[in-house]
Structure formats: C-alpha cells, structure tokens
C-alpha cells in the first residue's frame, strides 16, 4: 500500500513494508465529545516514511515512524548534503547546519513529538523506517501558538485529529489552525459550527500551527483516551436518591453557558436551528442515527459528571420505561424528587437561554415561538399524562405486546414500523410545547424517551441475535432490502477515525460502551411453544399472547404530490378510526372520550400518530404508522378516518382541521383532506 500526499513544494509518501492495522468495531467515538471508547491499535511492524524534497526549498514535516537511532546524522545518513543545508525545530527548539567535511553542527535529537522544517540543496527522497510513532506521548498545550506534528497514520478531520483532551474557545477571539505545509487554515466557531476554512483534514507527516485562547487542563496526546467502563442505562424511577441527584446536577452542568452549552449544542442538532435529524425519520436508519445521537449526549453527560464528581464518569443516561407497565409513577415521566429539582428549567426564561436570542425574532410563532413564549410543563401528580392523553397507556401496552409477539422472526423493516407507533406516542405524551421536531430535544423528556426507544430497538436486535446467532444476519437483511439508507452517513457524527458513522457501526451497545439493565423480551406467537430468553430480560409485561386478539397493519395519511400538506406545517396528532362503510358515525369531540379500545357501534379506535412538522422543518408530507387491528378484521368492510388534534390545552378533536397551513400546491389555500388521504393494509 502506497499513500502519496502531494503539495507544491514537497511530497510525502508512506510505503508500507508491512502494514497491518486491525480496525475493530467502532466504539463510542464521537465527533464533538472529549471521550472516546475506541481502541484502534496500529501494528508494531516496521513501516517506511518517505519525505520527498524539492531543491533548495524549505519543507515542513513531522515523523509518523519512530527511528531506531534518533540522532540527526543517523536519521538523514542517506541524504545528499551540501554546505548550508539546515534544519530547524519549530517553536525555537533548536537548529543545525551542515558543514562540508564536518557534518551537522550542533547535533540534534529528532524528537518525534516535535515539528520540523528543513532545507536541502539537492532534490531527493529520504526514507525513514521504524514502527509507528507512539501516540500516547504527552505534550503541553499553551495559550497562544502551539506547533503540532501530525503523527497518525491516516488523515482525519480537524476535530478528530487534534490531540486530546483539548479546551477550545467557543467565542471570539476564535481559535485557529494553520498548515505549515500547504498554507491552508481554519477557525473554530464553537461546538455548533465547528471548524471552518480552507483547511479541513490533518495529513500524516504534516506540521501545523495551532492558536488557543483558553487555558488547558493538563497534558494532551494523540492516543485515544483509556476506554471507560461500560455504563448501565437504568429506568429513571429505579434510580436511587443519590443517582437522581447526580443526574440532575450533571444535566444542569450541561446547561451552563446557555445557547453555547453542551446541552443546547445537542438540542440544536435535532431541531432548531440545525435540523440534522430531519433526514432520519420514517426511514430504516432512524434507530441508528438516534443511537449515535444519544451516545453524543451521554458523552457530554459523563463529562459533566466527571467535572462535578472528581473525574468519575460512571453515569448512564436513564430511560423512561413506558413499555413496562401502567404504574402511576411512570405517568409523570420523572420521579417527583427529580421533577422538583428540575422545575425551573421548564420556565420560558430558562428555555430562552438555551434557544438563543435569535429564536424570538426569527420564529415568533410555531413551535419555536411557543416554546420561547411559554416554556413547557413538567408533569406531576396533579397533571399526569393520563389526564391529557387518556388513551396513551392502553395503546402503548397493546402495541408493545404486538411488537414483542414473534419478535425474533420479524424483519428489520417490520420491527421498525411497529416500533414507530410508540415512538410517536411518547412524543405526544411530553405535551404540546415539546411536540414539534424543531423543539422537542430542548426538554429532558426527549432524552429519556429516546433512550427507551433505543432500548426497545435493542430488544429486537437481541432477539434476532439469539435466533440467528449473529447480528450480521439482520443487518444483511437490511442491506439486501435497502430503502436507500443503509450506506448513508449518519451526519454530522464522525468516528474517532474521522469517518462518518453508518448504521453498521452502531449495531451493538456493548461495542459502544453502554448496556441496559434489561430489554423487552419476545412473546411467543400462537404457533410457538416458547421463546428464547436473551440478555437483559424484562418481564414487566405479562407473557400473554395477543396474536389471537390483534394483528399488525400499516396506516398512511397524506399524499405524495398535488394538493398536500405544506413543508411548513406545524406538528399535530392524528387519531385514527376504522369506521364500517356506510355507518352514520358520530365521532368523539374531546380526548377525554378516547378510551382504548374505543367503540361506537362497530367503529374501532386505532390510536394516534404524529406529524413532526414545526414551521421550519423539511419533512415528509405524510404520516406512515404501524397500527393494530382486531384479528380476522375484514378491512374491505371498513374505511379509515381521522380526527385532528393540535395537542394544545383543551383537548378538542376536529373532524376538519382548521390549523393546516396554506400552500401554493393548493392554490394558496390550506389542503382539505378527503377519503383518498387515508389508506390501511395488513402487514404480511
């Protein structure tokens, strides 16, 4: 393998005598986080670094190999030398001149932790052979200019390639980095925007000049940090008082700094103003983008915990176990101790600090404006979820039973469709102020809810692994029946190697540095005699077989083209019903009437689904959701209908929506859904 890196003045080549670099599973290696659980060790086999010089020109370089003899004379023993040749160590670390008949004076040690520049009279190539440079060597970074030799064996983006730990300034004056080989540069504009400029990647063997404005804490190195012990993610109501207090304190620590805080940085990625999540809903890569997203958040949570508790990183993101039971405690999402300790963060004043001043002027209405003006509600015993969404618990329990039945035999696509219903229902349960995709991640509920979404998905992957013997089977199934997302990068997240995450990199939590206290277990189908038990078993839902009662189906609302929903449509809930053809149906008018199962004559209530718009989001114009219908239902005898719910205080259900946004596709008018907007079919 030969890798050529060409520049105008010099060429650096790396010819591998023996190159064997085992690249294991990508572990918790995240674009912005200071922690990485990746351990990728280069082989100690000898490799050869070739430094190609043009005549009488200064060339900057760094060592990527460790010479056996580090004296200047030994390293450049094969060089064609002339009177006046010179080498200098960047940063005032020394120099040496070549004197014909005498050699180099003074003699220098070629310290591989330094950056060099050298001028030789004759054009030539110098071979330097040795094992890869030990990346664990520490160096002290200072306020001001630092000279950085890039000694890794592969190119990486600036964030992934810099030594760690490193403290970057998020405000002006901005930190800078310059290539001493190419003259390119970049500036750091804070965690939300990262590095920007003509320099994008750090190149092996190049030398760089880094200007820092913040004082650094200790020394840094290019080696991946020592892997931390895997953390266990627990149901939030099972946390001890001490664990609750530590989570609250760490969450608050994450919010320090308002708009530029680690918490806001992560919230901005999902919705306002970055919207990186918008391409990762209603697709098969949904589970994997959000899995990496949670890893990013958890890494910051662990950073905050370490800062507060003497370097202790042993904290995992808790989950809200809505799949477990209808226990009253779950009806408020947070335990009362935790809710009381976080009560003030839901206020409009606190939310505004996270959103940033631009939110009020750019988005006076819609979800961002609502959140700016009103903050959000933290449920308590007097305002539980069931008081607003009385159908929630019954629907979630029914659909989780359907999801778990025959779980080990479900396809990747089928399992994701069935899981999506409870995902949307959980968002609706958070309350109207946190409903839209553009704002939902600004509340703590989002992180606990999505942690459970990930846990439920882990239940499916674990069940398939137990049945198939390996997770590669279900991932190959995903690849072979690709919906176009299998190979798409999970932007903007990057691994420790500087490459984009893809779904295949985010399959196994054990390789990513976390585990769950338990995961949902398969329920046996009517034809099976039992089910395999897999790691992390949860038995909170009785092992009753619901397959003789319900069967999964797929409902769709909306149209692909013509007069359709606006891309700027704010979020809403759609309640779905199966109404017998020709029945004179009197629909319910308030959410209080939505008892599950809900029947008026032969009409069947299927539950609610969500449209995650938000005034500033580009999303699909349809709702596609998994629903459950009674077994042996003859769908041709029914028609699918819907009632519309803005999920605002009051709980009114509308047969005709009065909140749809006007669109040019409808002649400047709001769309008016008709029967053609509703379709339903049974899953095979």
SULHU-V476131 format. One record per helix or strand of 3 or more residues. SS is the DSSP state (H for helix, E for strand). FROM is the first residue (numbers start at 0). TO is the last residue. If there is no record, write none. Layout:
# SULHU-V476131
ss-><SS:SS>
from-><FROM:FROM>
to-><TO:TO>
This chain:
# SULHU-V476131
ss-><E:E:E:E:E:H:E:E:E:E:E:E:H:E:E:E:E:E:H:H:H:H:H:H:H:H:H:H:H:H:H:H:H:H:H:H:H:H:H:H:E:E:E:H:E:E:H:E:H:H:E>
from-><1:9:46:56:64:71:85:93:102:115:123:143:157:175:184:194:206:230:235:240:257:261:275:285:327:335:342:347:357:365:384:391:406:411:431:439:443:471:502:508:513:549:571:590:602:622:634:637:663:674:677>
to-><5:14:52:60:66:74:88:98:104:119:131:148:160:178:187:196:211:232:237:254:259:269:279:307:331:340:345:354:361:373:387:403:408:428:433:441:467:479:505:511:515:556:579:592:610:629:636:644:665:676:681>
